[in-house]
Amino acid sequence: MSRPETRKLDPREKHFWTPGPSAGLDLFLRHLAPEKRVDQSVRPVLYIHGATFPSALSVAHRFDG
């Protein structure tokens, strides 16, 4: 099974595919690390979304500031 091409909205993004819980189901993971981590008390966020809205638009969207 071929996987669709995924476009990076940020050059720092890393993309991963991992086997899902069912045969034939693969999960796509998009990792976007912070540019720099100033406050060590700030924790990473795991964002899980459905299949009807692209992760790039919801996770890598840039807001002013």
C-alpha positions as CSV (number, residue, x, y, z in Angstrom):
1,M,0.0,0.0,0.0
2,S,1.5,3.4,-1.0
3,R,1.3,6.3,1.4
4,P,0.2,9.7,0.3
5,E,2.8,12.5,0.0
6,T,2.7,14.9,3.0
7,R,3.8,18.4,2.6
8,K,5.8,20.2,5.3
9,L,4.5,23.6,6.3
10,D,7.6,24.1,8.4
11,P,11.1,22.8,7.4
12,R,11.6,21.6,11.0
13,E,8.7,19.2,10.8
14,K,9.4,15.4,10.9
15,H,7.0,12.9,9.5
16,F,6.6,9.3,10.7
17,W,4.3,6.3,9.8
18,T,3.7,3.7,12.4
19,P,1.6,0.5,12.3
20,G,-1.9,0.9,13.8
21,P,-3.9,-1.4,16.0
22,S,-5.5,-3.2,13.0
23,A,-4.0,-4.9,10.0
24,G,-3.7,-2.4,7.1
25,L,-4.2,0.7,9.3
26,D,-1.1,2.9,9.6
27,L,-1.0,6.1,11.6
28,F,0.7,9.3,10.4
29,L,2.7,11.3,13.0
30,R,3.7,14.9,12.5
31,H,6.4,16.2,14.9
32,L,7.1,19.9,15.2
33,A,9.6,20.7,17.9
34,P,9.8,24.3,19.3
35,E,12.4,26.5,17.9
36,K,13.9,26.8,21.4
37,R,12.7,25.7,24.8
38,V,13.1,28.5,27.2
39,D,10.8,27.4,30.1
40,Q,11.5,23.8,31.1
41,S,8.1,23.7,32.9
42,V,6.3,23.9,29.5
43,R,5.2,20.4,28.4
44,P,4.8,18.9,24.9
45,V,1.3,18.5,23.5
46,L,-0.1,15.4,21.8
47,Y,-2.8,16.4,19.4
48,I,-5.0,13.7,18.0
49,H,-7.6,14.5,15.4
50,G,-10.1,12.8,13.1
51,A,-9.6,12.0,9.4
52,T,-11.8,14.8,8.1
53,F,-9.5,17.7,8.8
54,P,-5.7,17.8,7.8
55,S,-3.3,17.9,10.7
56,A,-1.1,20.5,9.0
57,L,-3.8,23.1,9.0
58,S,-4.6,22.5,12.7
59,V,-1.2,21.8,14.2
60,A,1.3,23.7,12.1
61,H,-0.9,26.8,11.5
62,R,1.0,30.0,12.3
63,F,-0.7,32.7,14.3
64,D,0.7,36.2,14.7
65,G,3.3,35.9,17.5
